[in-house]
Amino acid sequence: MARALVGVLNGAGASAGLLDAMGSGARTVILTEGLSGLPVTERHWQVLDQCRTLHQRGGRIVLLQPAGAGDFDRLSGLGGLSRTLRQEWPGQQIDTWSLPAAAPVDEKAALILRALAAGVQDADLTVDGASVQQIAGAPRLTPSVPSTRNVWFAPGGARGVTSACVMELARRQPGSVFVLVGRSAIAPWPAGIEVTTDTKQLRGALIAAARASGQKPSLPDIDREARILLAGQEIRATLDAITASGAQAVYLQADMSDRNSIVSAVDAITQQYGPITGLVHGAGVLADGLALKKTREDVAHVFGPKVEGLAMLLDVLDPSRLRHIGLFSSASAVFGNTGQSDYAMANAWLGAVARKLAADLPDATVKSFCWGPWAGGMVDSSLAGHFAARGISLIGLKDGSRIFADQILQGDRSEVELLIGDEWAG
Ligand SMILES: NC(=O)c1ccc[n+]([C@@H]2O[C@H](COP(=O)([O-])OP(=O)(O)OC[C@H]3O[C@@H](n4cnc5c(N)ncnc54)[C@H](OP(=O)(O)O)[C@@H]3O)[C@@H](O)[C@H]2O)c1
């Protein structure tokens, strides 16, 4: 691809060459790795890694990615990377351009030439005039009556902010089944320990109980036990709240980054309750750190449940039966965020998936929720302080879950990517 592009660009009067041949003379480097056929996680890692090498030599970097690619794992979230790297490496110009996946190389080259001349930043070159992707405006609701009996499948839905959203859905759809998926077990609460959600209090009680039985507990062991117990407690509370709404709640212990786990979970649910008609994808983890320090393992960790998990899930279930799809993305996909190059790419990829699903499934309402920080879930007190210092307010559990349920049940189908929360300084 790179060689073919060089030929066409030179033929059009530009001065282009392959990077090795150009040495340090290149003012703009156009990375074609994002168009390669590598698997989704490896492809994003390769582009990130190449950006780090290019960063040492300075100059402008343009990342190419496909628009309108066929399979989900061919889709791309490099916009999240360029937006993050512009923050981590101020002064270096880094942009992502989407090109029509199936276009011949001379058409791609013509679009690139035009974009170079116009000096566009992140842009979708498939649109006439190189429109910059924008997510804006107050989302609308449609008066349509959503179907009231759904089989919802919610990876990540038993804990964290996704659980608040699922509980609100259950209040509105008491006739539905909610299948929540997570890696954690529902560990039984130990006898003699007061039930609490306070980590510090639980740690103290566990240490006291261990000492009373003559053991010398190690702090890491106590921490681990407390985490396991609190996770189980949180899952139980979610299941109880759903049941109290009159809906049916099921918890499946499964790892969304493991295909066999997903296949067994989907098979079991479909057999017992019928086809899955609602999908809430909230499973996600962080591996924050500056791009120059990122490892392939960090990217794989973040992409595992959020990207690979969703791609596998969409391959395993029958998407044509889906009527409501809600993907938990992040404002970091829209604005980028220092320390979150992998997470921003993964969430930007979710946006591409949402756009494809919305186009493929005319009977479904598809939403990618680009959340700002919530007062809960993965936003611990140190992260909350970090956002407060930047003047970014937190989304309350009540507000966020109301917006979620409104949008996924009654949202305007044409509004696929929603940004919820304050604007971040990019
Ligand atoms: N909180 C925020 O401010 C915020 C902002 C923007 C976007 N988001 C997105 O919202 C979603 C939920 O975030 P959160 O803040 O609620 O985080 P959280 O409290 O850490 O919850 C993450 C959820 O994902 C599940 N999960 C993680 N890896 C999994 C795997 N391999 N297989 C199955 N389940 C897995 C976890 O369950 P187990 O640990 O039991 O597996 C848990 O239920 C994430 O996708 C996140 O990126 C959150």
The ligand as an ORCA input file, in Angstrom:
! r2SCAN-3c Opt
* xyz 0 1
  N     -16.681      5.194     35.244
  C     -16.488      6.116     34.326
  O     -16.313      7.285     34.626
  C     -16.484      5.750     32.865
  C     -16.329      6.785     31.936
  C     -16.322      6.477     30.592
  C     -16.510      5.184     30.186
  N     -16.656      4.187     31.094
  C     -16.837      2.830     30.608
  O     -17.926      2.249     31.269
  C     -17.702      0.851     31.457
  C     -17.873      0.504     32.930
  O     -16.915      1.215     33.655
  P     -16.890      1.298     35.254
  O     -16.382      2.622     35.612
  O     -18.160      0.844     35.787
  O     -15.722      0.256     35.565
  P     -15.622     -0.878     36.655
  O     -16.286     -0.486     37.920
  O     -14.176     -1.238     36.714
  O     -16.465     -2.042     36.010
  C     -15.991     -2.720     34.893
  C     -16.938     -3.856     34.611
  O     -16.418     -4.620     33.521
  C     -16.371     -5.990     33.917
  N     -15.254     -6.623     33.214
  C     -13.974     -6.181     33.091
  N     -13.255     -7.053     32.381
  C     -14.075     -8.082     32.055
  C     -13.916     -9.292     31.346
  N     -12.733     -9.642     30.811
  N     -14.988    -10.090     31.187
  C     -16.190     -9.773     31.735
  N     -16.400     -8.619     32.405
  C     -15.361     -7.803     32.576
  C     -16.170     -5.942     35.428
  O     -16.621     -7.115     36.063
  P     -15.561     -8.174     36.682
  O     -14.465     -7.387     37.319
  O     -16.376     -8.957     37.633
  O     -15.093     -8.966     35.517
  C     -17.092     -4.797     35.790
  O     -18.423     -5.232     35.847
  C     -16.297      0.576     30.936
  O     -16.377      0.049     29.653
  C     -15.652      1.934     30.910
  O     -14.667      2.017     29.912
  C     -16.646      4.451     32.434
*
